[in-house]
Amino acid sequence: MEKVVIVGTGCAGLTAALYTARANLRPLVLTGKQPGGLLTTTSVVENYPGFPEGIDGYELMVRMQKQAERFGARVQFGTLEAVDLSRQPFSLTVDGERVEAETLLIATGASHRHLGLESEEKLENKGVTYCATCDGALPRFRNQPLVVVGGGDSACEEATYLTRFGSAIYLVHRRDKLRASKIMAERTLAHDKIKPVWDSAVTEVLGINQQKVTGVRLKNLKTGAESTLDAAGVFVAIGHIPNTQLFKGMLDMDEHGYIIPKQGTATNVPGVFVAGDCADRVYRQAVTAAGMGCAAAIDAERFLAARNE
Ligand SMILES: Cc1cc2nc3c(=O)[nH]c(=O)nc-3n(C[C@H](O)[C@H](O)[C@H](O)COP(=O)(O)OP(=O)(O)OC[C@H]3O[C@@H](n4cnc5c(N)ncnc54)[C@H](O)[C@@H]3O)c2cc1C
């Protein structure tokens, strides 16, 4: 019987692992298919406190894991496949094996929606990115034309944020008006650096030979006409998919599938806690995920202490 099982080894899961390990709970920590989480896919992280020169995303996550293991966290390469939260202890299926747990800490993150283009995949981290807050300030994007793909609130936020760095921001959207809230759409379109490209889809990211984004090929969805646009960066902002499908029908979620935390990091099932991007559709940053992982660990520890009183 495990006291604490943590699902996920991104910033949220590994911070929760550090805290529960230091509380002598010897957490079992499941890596899932992406050990170290999303941050391992980026080269330099410049906004995680404590690293004035920035730190490689992979290295940061290796350090987080080592720090948690130093205090007794047991990190296991494994994926949670099924879960029964209807009775205590919770019953988990991990790579076909049954595991019982007194508390469950969910830190499964959220995946970015991709455009689905081969060129997008090849140029990821070479100018194609999914997070303006994370990457917008990088030197390669400064004073350069940039493309943002999308038409919702996130795309507007990304485009507005990028006006601080880019020379012009082309907002490419499939329709002829933005899906974002009225106030956000008006503010975005009023900005003199933001240029909407309506009724259009990116069909190719250009620059594979140069190993860096040099532009995009566009298709007008109404006329079928093709064109190209020079750009040093492509910011894809067409939404996220929280990795919470396993818990559907068991845990309260919003309409997008984000788990809704209550009173800190608790959920509607006592003993189940949640942290990081799978429960946060607003901030989605390494440091906010880590902060929530810390909170979830403390909440789980207090839950166990109260039960054993
Ligand atoms: C390219 C890129 C660059 C970024 N740069 C920055 C940056 O510079 N600064 C910043 O603050 N943020 C950055 N971010 C955002 C940051 O990576 C996320 O906010 C952060 O990783 C969220 O942490 P998390 O622990 O919630 O989830 P994640 O890091 O997504 O980790 C989720 C974990 O859950 C595991 N998992 C999922 N399902 C299961 C399952 N069924 N069983 C077991 N395990 C499972 C996964 O394998 C993974 O280990 C960037 C994101 C990307 C994509």
The ligand as a Gaussian input file, in Angstrom:
#p B3LYP/6-31G(d) Opt

LIG

0 1
 C        8.560000      24.234000     -25.763000
 C        8.141000      24.675000     -24.377000
 C        8.898000      25.602000     -23.723000
 C        8.531000      26.029000     -22.452000
 N        9.313000      26.944000     -21.841000
 C        8.982000      27.372000     -20.619000
 C        9.788000      28.339000     -19.947000
 O       10.804000      28.814000     -20.502000
 N        9.396000      28.733000     -18.721000
 C        8.276000      28.261000     -18.102000
 O        7.990000      28.652000     -16.977000
 N        7.490000      27.365000     -18.702000
 C        7.806000      26.902000     -19.940000
 N        7.005000      25.997000     -20.573000
 C        5.796000      25.535000     -19.878000
 C        6.161000      24.444000     -18.858000
 O        6.885000      23.439000     -19.532000
 C        4.917000      23.872000     -18.214000
 O        4.146000      24.903000     -17.637000
 C        5.302000      22.852000     -17.134000
 O        6.082000      21.831000     -17.696000
 C        4.065000      22.267000     -16.486000
 O        4.471000      21.297000     -15.592000
 P        3.506000      20.117000     -15.167000
 O        4.261000      19.353000     -14.140000
 O        2.167000      20.620000     -14.808000
 O        3.262000      19.228000     -16.484000
 P        4.241000      18.592000     -17.555000
 O        5.579000      19.192000     -17.568000
 O        3.440000      18.583000     -18.807000
 O        4.412000      17.081000     -17.060000
 C        3.371000      16.160000     -17.117000
 C        3.894000      14.807000     -16.657000
 O        2.798000      13.908000     -16.523000
 C        3.159000      12.661000     -17.088000
 N        1.949000      11.928000     -17.410000
 C        0.908000      12.289000     -18.203000
 N       -0.030000      11.323000     -18.249000
 C        0.432000      10.317000     -17.442000
 C       -0.072000       9.025000     -17.067000
 N       -1.243000       8.559000     -17.522000
 N        0.677000       8.262000     -16.236000
 C        1.857000       8.713000     -15.749000
 N        2.375000       9.936000     -16.049000
 C        1.673000      10.700000     -16.904000
 C        4.037000      13.041000     -18.284000
 O        4.797000      11.949000     -18.758000
 C        4.878000      14.146000     -17.641000
 O        5.945000      13.564000     -16.926000
 C        7.350000      25.531000     -21.835000
 C        6.580000      24.593000     -22.499000
 C        6.971000      24.154000     -23.755000
 C        6.155000      23.125000     -24.470000

